[in-house]
């Protein structure tokens, strides 16, 4: 699928043959639009003739077309698209595989966050006010040197990545809200205000082709799944986002007084470089708390005449950490044959569940 505006789409149609093949090279518009590619789809409609493509009425500002290259089934991704896919891969392989089936309880909290950026510095701030009168707020800055050490895509002007900074401010606000909630709770949902439409759209779609936004979006989603907090971004006009704006710019006095005791320390480096949740560890990284030598265990099982497989999985929740040990015996040893019956079969699985509470 290739996206284009209406002007490019009309030029694309004019360059098509009656067989819907492209007669002119359009790689200056998109690298997939090389000569001899065939148009097969416009928006959500399959097309077979040129009249089919012309008659389609499209309301959206951007048109997505499906093309087919008769010379090769493969496509070449640019560096930004490849990096975005790598970040999504990290989300899929590192988020917890457990998710509560109960609906998230809505938390009626008034929460806004904001970010500002100059050429050499970015400021972040936000506050959340709960119905019982409690409050939690944050405020921190990131210098150009710190940003360049964290991300390779940061150039010499931090203002160019304001959408990523706005999304990071929302991430920090979610962390602050979660820190004020009780332990051992169920999933919760809340609304968070932002005055940046790009950050709002990225969090709503869950996808961004911008490396800067994707670098924040991936750990943000991991945090949501890990701590069962699901915020929804809502747009707040900039002139109404006064508290968060003042906090991000370190203005004094603030529109509303905030106490130091309600301040939440946000360690943004740890959030963005948090270690992934392990869901499929192998025996090579066997936990020492079990005191098991995998090679020795496998060697002993082979001597007894049966094979066994050992699996270890571990995942964390806000209430604690689960460790699951699975030891599968694929063939009972000869000494157990006298106790085996046809109903029991020749397979047995032993599962050990270990639970450790972490606060």
C-alpha positions, 0 to 999 in steps of 0.5 A: 500500500502506498499513500499519496495526495489527490494531486499525485493520485491524479498524475498516477492515474494519467500515467496508467495504461488500460491494463492498469500498469504504470507507463512512467517511472514515479520513484521520485514520488515513492520508491515503490512506484517504478515503471510496470507496476500494476494498480490492484486496489484503491482505498478499500476497493479492488480495481480491474479496469481504469474506469473502476479507479476513476469512478471511485469517490474518495473523501479522505485527504490521503489516498492509499493505493495497492500496487503489484510488482510483476518482477518481484514480490519483495519490497524495499523499506527505507531506514525510518520504516525499518526502525519503526518496525524494529520498535514494534517488534520489541513491543510484541516480544517484550510486553506481558502475555497476561492481560486482565479480562475485566473491563478497566475501571474509569478513573475520574482524574483531571490530568494534563501534561505539556512539553516545551523545547528550545534548540538546546533544552526541553522542559516537561511538566504535568499534574493530576488532580484526583476526586478526593483532593489529592494531587501529584505532579512532575517537572524535569528537563532534558538537555541536548547532550543528554538527548544525544546520548539517549538517541542517535536521531537527535540532531542539533535542534531539540525543537524539531522533535517536539511531538516526541517530547509531548508524548514523553510528557504524557508518559511521565504523567501516566507514571505519576498517576500510577504511583498514586494508585493502590497496589493489587488493583485491577486495570484502570482507564483515565483521560489525559489532556494534551495540546499537541495533535501529533502526540494525540494521534500517535497514542490513538493509532498506536503507530508512528513512522517517525523514529522520535515518536516511535522511540517513546511510544514503544516503552509507553505501551509496555508500561501500560500493559505491565501496570494495567493503566490505559490513558486516553489522550484528549485535546486541550487548547493551549491557552487552557493548559496553564498549569502544565505549561507553567511547569514545563517552562519552570515558571513561578508563581504557578497558577495553582500552588503545588506542594513539594510532598506531592512531587513525583520524581520521574526517572525518564532514562529508566522509563525509556531504557527499561528492560523488557519483560521476560516471557520465554527464557531458555535453560541457558539463563536458568534462575539460580533460585531453583538450584538446578543444573540444566545440563546435569539434569538432561544428562541424568534423564538421558541415562534413565532412558527418557527425554525431557524438556524444561521451560521457564517463563517469567512475567511481572504485574503491579502485584508481583512477579510470577515464575513458571517452571515446566518439566516435561517427561516425554517417556517414563523411565523403565522403573515406572512402567509397572505403575503406568496404565493405558489411561494415564499414558506415557506422558507426564508434565510437572509444573512448579509455580513460584510467587514472589511479591514485589512492591 
